[in-house]
Structure formats: structure tokens, C-alpha cells
Amino acid sequence: MISNIAKTGNDFMSYKTAIIPVSMTGIYLSVSYCLFIAKSAVLNE
């Protein structure tokens, strides 16, 4: 029982460490995409 809880906690920690870089990458991509769209709109004016 206790080892089961420890395993779940371990999985949760690795899940959390995996999600931080992924969300950072997602934020970075969406920001650069927005900047790209804005730049294109300005150039087309």
C-alpha cells in the first residue's frame, strides 16, 4: 500500500517536471506566432 502511494507520488513528480518545459515551449511558440502575425499585418499595411 505505502509503496503504491510512493510510486504514484514519483510518477506525479516526473509528470510535473515534464509539463514545465512543454508549457514553456507552448507559450514561446504562441508568443512568437502572435509576433509573426502582427509583423505581417504591419508589413501589409
N, C-alpha and C positions, 0 to 999 in steps of 0.2 A: 504493500500500500504506500509506504513512505517513499520507496524507490520510484514508484509510479509518479508520485507528485513531483519528485526531484526531476524526473525525465521531462515532464510537462513544462516545468519551470525552465529547464535547459532549452527546450525547443522554442519556448516563448522568447527567451533572451536572444537566441540566434535569429529568430524571426524579426525581432526589433532591430538588431544590428543590420539585418539585410534590408529592412524597409527604409532606413535613413538615407543611404546612398541613392536608392531608387527614387525616393520622393525628391531628393535634391536634384537628381538628373531631370526628373519631370518638370520641376519648377524652372530649372535652367533652360530646358527646351521650350517651354511655353513662353518664357520671357523673351528669348531670342526670336521666337516665331512672331510674337507681337511687335518687336522692334523691326523685324524684317517687313512685316505688313505695313507698319507706319512709314518706314522709309520708302517703300514702293508707292504708297499713296502720295507722299510728298513729292517724289520724283515725277509722278504722273500729273501733278497739278500744272 
